[in-house]
Amino acid sequence: MEGLPFTPPAGADDGARLGPPPAAFALLAADGVLVGWSREAEALLGYPAAQVVGRRAAELLVTPPSDRAGSEERRPENGPRFDGTRSAVVDARHRAGHTVRLAVTLRPLSPRAEGDSAGRSPSAVLMAAELEELRWWETRQAMLQGLVTQSPVTLTIYGPGARLLWANASSVRELGGDLAASLGRSMTELFPGDVLTDQHLVDPAEFVQQILDTGEPVIDVHFRGRSPADPRRERVWSSSYFRLLDGRGEPVGVCEQSIDVTDHYRAQQRLALLAEAGARIGASLDPSGTAAELARTTVPRYADAVLVDVAAEVLAGEEPEPGTAGDLVRVADSGGEPSRRGERVAYDAGSAQAESLAGGRTTADDEAAPTRLYVPLTMRGRPLGLVTFVRGDDSEPFDDGDRAAARELASRTAVCIDNARRYRRERTAAFMLQRSLLPRSLPELSAVETASRYLPADSHLGSGGDWFDVIPLSGARVGLVVGDVVGHGLGAAATMGRLRAMVRTLAELDLAPDELLARLNDQVGREASDQHAQGRDGGGAVGATCVYGIYDPASRTSTWAAAGHLTPAVVRPHGAADFLALPPGLPLGVGRLPYESAEVALPAGSLVVLFTDGLVEARGQGVGVGLGRLAAVLGERRESSADPLCAQIVAELVTDRVRDDATLLVVRTRALDARQVADWELPSDPALVARARAMAAEQLGRWGLDDLAFTTELVVSELVTNAIRHSSGPIGLRLIRDRSLICEVSDSQHTSPHARYAGNDEEGGRGLFMVAQLTEHWGTRYMPTGKTIWAEQALPVP
């Protein structure tokens, strides 16, 4: 060849002609004169035999070979070669005038050949062919020879039934080196496995037969199986198939072209596994759940079994000490043996597992061909646990790529387990804080029978800010409150605790519900402003809601106000379940609009149910659906006592996982009968103070409380005297015999009384101080019509 760019010759088609180009022959005499000219020579150069025979062959050349500088193939100086190879490349002149480049070869003839008319005998035969066509044919021959003997691509021909007909050298090596022993055997016998097309497994025999029948080629499908040369290792080939036809156009077989893509395929599988692991592992925010997701993701795609052991302190939300994982607990076990999940696990010193934990590195049972990998779960240099990946005897050992994937899986799992540990610690702290801030038990009161439930959210967000309270108030009354802080976690729990404390403090000041919410709203607004100014986030109570009511068992009335909260449900005796119609109010901390109260009559035996939205917000349904279900339960169970009714409501409404915290407070009202209350209206006349003392003493006698008569007369005398001195209009006196003895004196003034020490030279000023000393509690509550001063004494022990 001359090193010129190789291009297919004009007229070269897609390779239908596999034979060599036609050769032209000419006979030469010893002096180089043409004595013979074949038809192929005439077709090649256009000269008929009559025009060239008798002429010197050199006359047909454009440039003699010896004069062509730079030619890599030229005739030697001492004449043409007679070795049977292509001896020269020459340019010949076509009869039409253009140049034809020829490859020529000379072969000697025996001297017995007959000569021409001039007596010249042929001494050599000149064979010539068009150079580019010859090159094209030689390239194809080299390509075919290379595919058969040198190509790394395996070429195999299968006939009907997917039985082997022929294989190239590369395929023979895959067959174990013995082609004769493999001929006639089926593809499944030779390469146990499956053809994988569009993620579907196909029987090889059916696959080959389909191509034979349809003639449709199939490109780049994966064949997964084992070769006779290496039966233990499962391999993957990328294969293409096409039908072969004989000279008559009849199908004779299917040619398979395959390349071993095992490493590439496994790398893709590992990447897909890691991507899926990143999406699945850690979604539960639970250490055991995270370990279970690791096992489900990797078995059987990566390993035949997975064991995950996690330090006990990690499961408790604590961080292990550096250098040791402490006591291990089996949290995931996907092996075929009986599961040890939940059991304590210990590894002997010097074992591969112990070395992996101590050194923070991956170890194996057999470094040469490992079937067990021990990968530590580490975070910030601290061991959290250990993952064991196991492959059975029939599976391939772990290779370097598998080790890298195992380390990546363990690293991601360790991060997720540590996140779950931190979440569990914070969630536990939030629940403990919230539980400590909620009432541990509800007080036993004459005014109401109560029961409650708190349902924490089954959510990764943690505990919320729902709360409830039952607050004993003066005059045997009771304050009822339910609230909800927007948000979850420690911040919401702490805010809830502050709100509950503020509500209780304000309630004990005997504030009306609307005034209590107004003061609570002011305080929440100030806290939010302070936190905004300090740049803190998440600790405010902006958006908190609350509903507060006061029930008076003596008058059987209640007063309610709401701050953006769902109103309580009410079921009166012989009445239908309903919801209180209260004036709307903004959530706490949102605005400064005033709150309004509404008075509601509650006969004895009425049911009042206070709740937060988590109880009635069902998945995929509006609040209205939950409220309807609550009303239905109350209508059906109206006669139940408070605690069983509480349990029934939870069972009926909380049927799936709770998205938000839910609080429920069930109240059944009671009433003080006429024998427990005595009240009088007195004119503002100092002369009636003695009469007031006498009436109080007489009533105590009827109640059998004569032991309290002396103290009660002093309290009545001081309170009535103060009322007459500092107010005008009628004065109310009321005694209530409940769990304690309550004395109340009401007047029309709003002045605030104070207990103080009186000087030795002062005649007055000792009244309220003496009342405070003689009674257990005393206080003042204000009403639109004035105020009431009350004092409470403990009843004598029977």
ABEGO torsion letter per residue (X at the ends): XAGBBBBBBBGBBAGABABBBBBBBBBBBAAGBBABBBAAAAAAAGBBAAAABGBBAAAABABBAAABBGBABBBBAAEBBAAGBBABBBBBBBAAGBBBBBBBBBBBBBAABBBBAAGBBBABBBBBBBAAAAAAAAAAAAAAAAAAAABABBBBBBBBGGBBABBBAAAAAAAGGBAAAABGBBAAAABBEBBBBGGBBBBAAAAAAAAAAAGBBBBGBBBBBBBAABAABBBBBBBBBBBBBBAAGBBAEBBBBBBBAAAAAAAAAAAAAAAAAAAABGAAGBAAAAAAAAAAAAOAAABABBBBBBBAAAAAGBBBBBGBAEBBBBABBABABBBABGBBBBBBBGBAAAAAAAAGBBBBABAABBABBBBBBBBGGBBAEBBBBBBBAABBBBBAAAAAAAAAAAAAAAAAAAAAAAAAAAAAAAAAAAAAABBABBBBBAABBBBBBBBBBBBAAEBBABBBBBBBBBGGBBBBBBBBBBEBEAAAAAAAAAAAAAAAAAAAAGBBAAAAAAAAAAAAAAAAAAAAAAGBBGABABGBBBBBBBBBAAAGBBBBBBBGBBBBBBBBBGBBBBBBBBBBBBBBGABABBBBBBBBBBBBGBBBBBBBAAAABBBGBBAAAAAAAAAAAAAAAAABBAAAAAAAAAAAABABBBABBBBBBBBBBBBBBAAABBBBBBBBBAAAAAAAAAAAAAAAAAAGAAAAAAAAAAAAAAAAAAAAAABBEBBBBBBBBBABBBBBBBBABABBBBBBBBBAABABGAAAAAAAAABABBBBBBBAAEBBBBBBBBBBBX
